[in-house]
Amino acid sequence: MESYFSKNITDALKNDPPGEWMPAMPDDCIRLSSGFPAPNLVPVEGIKNAVVDLLDDEQDLPLHYLGTPKMDQLKSMLQDRMAERGMPVSDKELLVTAGACQAIDFIARVFIDEQTIIAIESPTYMEALEVFQNYTSQFLNVPVDEYGMQTDVLEKMLEDRQQEGLSLPKLLYTIPTFQNPTGTTMTEARRKHVIELAETYDFLILEDDAYGELYFDEQAVPLKALDRAERVLYVGSLSKVVAPGLRIGWVATTRETIQALYWFKKDLDHPFTQAIMATFLEKNDLGKRLEMLRNTYQARRNVLLSALKEQMPDGVSWYVPEGGYFIWIKVSGVDTSLMLDQALDAGVSYVPGKYFFLENQESIEWLRLSFSYASEEDMIEGVRKLSKVVKESL
Amino acid sequence: MESYFSKNITDALKNDPPGEWMPAMPDDCIRLSSGFPAPNLVPVEGIKNAVVDLLDDEQDLPLHYLGTPKMDQLKSMLQDRMAERGMPVSDKELLVTAGACQAIDFIARVFIDEQTIIAIESPTYMEALEVFQNYTSQFLNVPVDEYGMQTDVLEKMLEDRQQEGLSLPKLLYTIPTFQNPTGTTMTEARRKHVIELAETYDFLILEDDAYGELYFDEQAVPLKALDRAERVLYVGSLSKVVAPGLRIGWVATTRETIQALYWFKKDLDHPFTQAIMATFLEKNDLGKRLEMLRNTYQARRNVLLSALKEQMPDGVSWYVPEGGYFIWIKVSGVDTSLMLDQALDAGVSYVPGKYFFLENQESIEWLRLSFSYASEEDMIEGVRKLSKVVKESL
């Protein structure tokens, strides 16, 4: 049957065949690799109560295709949240999706074809990249340092391409705030710069703000709030602040683009999970929940940072994240993907940096640790184990 | 921003711009248009209990991306069901999707590009057609009569195209059993014929079996059960037999194709709803539920048929469905889309036949009534109202 696959998919499968990227983890392993919230930070009881209340109140309504008024209510809650963060949008400028990945997929469908060049951060969130790779294989890799994406390097790339008569990217994919995997945040100067570049070189910006609400001290201004020329497609998510499994994300952009995205969305809607989320948010104060998460994750980050400082030998360095889930760590001269087996044997996991780069050259020395999942005790113990492995590898 | 849309989407939006196809219905209207189950046939309590049990047992597990062992359990339940119906498949040959529409969308992604011709039944399920139209605008319309798709007409079309040196379709989309909108079922002879044609003319068959389990007397043999040459992609759904809003469907086909479909699915998975469905099916006997639904819908169909026989004037005829949700009715010489306003004024709704055809010529006389939603009393009253409107229009 595979001889009938269309050309695009055959190419996509060839570029990056499906498969496991991480070896299996032993059960008792301390998971510093896991990019999801700790069990006790998922509001299990709140969601259970939301389902019971929803079905008691609305009976079969949320279980049909058409869904319930709760879906509009969720949308207007998200609009309120956007407005509070300096990004007021009308109900025609926001589309609720089944997670940020569905949002990114619909955007790819509308804007990307085989001819399209996409500029991406290097390293970046690989699930988004996998989605893009279903549509194009042309990427421009823009490096990230501790202040986020290096917009001066991007500018140079664009200048050079223009001078050489090469095509320019149509879209830039960025996670400007508490980036995955680096945990870095673009400075305000760079934010302004990238928006200028979008206007000068005529590209759109897909701003993935999955972690933006999880700041520790200071909130960064989203690109969308700085955008005066309608160049930003903002993608938000409740996965990191409520629960990933409900798959609630959204896109905010121009009315015309939302209309086009809706064209793909309409038969792939998820009324029940949207109604559950609306009910949950109605009965639970998201502001308070965010404050709790910020405090918790900040404390966890501090624990992880202290452990690193205490335990890691010279030759290991990291960026200090001001929010989000991750710490990005450099182990000078060591191939972290080769070191992983030893780490797993020692009972601690991480994600090798290689996984987050499309072009793997410079990536081998990095690794990603997460402070979202493991307990504080486990993080300390995990770093102790990891530092032993590192010392043997350096 | 819309000047940045890719060519494909611009074409798709042009072909069939998004919009409302049905006028708004008055609140007190008897909805013979609604293609979803009656409120009392949706297992609200069962689903509520499933959520409570699931979250009590598994806590945060089903609320993460990775989901729970319940997802494998759902898969193996679906495999058992397939085996009972003469379609044994391994776990590598089945992929659970977020409703049948997501399954159809992934299949379209893997097999369809702008060059692809798709053969479709005329009339057919428009939501599927809308999905296909996102990938190609080339369709071959195969007529349906009271015995389902006219495979002899399809054969003639294929012969003619081959003789004229025209491209042949790569995929046939069919709802062979209790078709939407006609309620018809392909005879066994036609089923065998279409599979022969697929082999002779080298095309694949997408079998949409959303209604197959809702037979009244006799179960039809799915095309997949007759398929010896791996030409059938089977799409199933629990929307019609449990609840549409949970969005649980699946594809069963070759291992290689499932692997390719999985490539698109993996970042668009819905662990929570799958785990809810698995828990529901664990605690509720689907066989018994199906028996209840078959009896209920058969009784409702009988009521609707009797009402039609009693009330409708000469010039109105219909196909008698042996399962499913719908009756397809011909009102000779009347444009049912023009008649709809009068019907809504009279307090009854239906879906004009026009909606289900890509080429609208022959469609204007037909309309679809549903016996899934309205109560028996309402159906009788609805037909009374509708017959008055019909008499005025004939």
Interface residues (C-beta under 8 A of the other chain):
Chain A: M1 E2 Y4 F5 S6 K7 N8 I9 A12 L13 P18 F36 P37 P39 N40 V42 V44 E45 I47 K48 V51 V52 L55 D56 Q59 D60 P62 L63 H64 Y65 L66 G67 A98 G99 C101 Q102 D105 R109 V110 F111 I112 D113 T116 E127 E130 V131 N134 K170 L204 E230 R231 S239 A243 P244 G245 L246 R247 T253 T254 E256 T257 Q259 A260 Y262 W263 F264 K266 D267 L268 H270 P271 F272 T273
Chain B: M1 E2 Y4 F5 S6 K7 N8 I9 A12 L13 P18 F36 P37 P39 N40 V42 V44 E45 I47 K48 V51 V52 L55 D56 Q59 D60 P62 L63 H64 Y65 L66 G67 A98 G99 C101 Q102 D105 R109 V110 F111 I112 D113 T116 E127 E130 V131 N134 K170 L204 E230 R231 L233 S239 A243 P244 G245 L246 R247 T253 T254 E256 T257 Q259 A260 Y262 W263 F264 K266 D267 L268 H270 P271 F272 T273
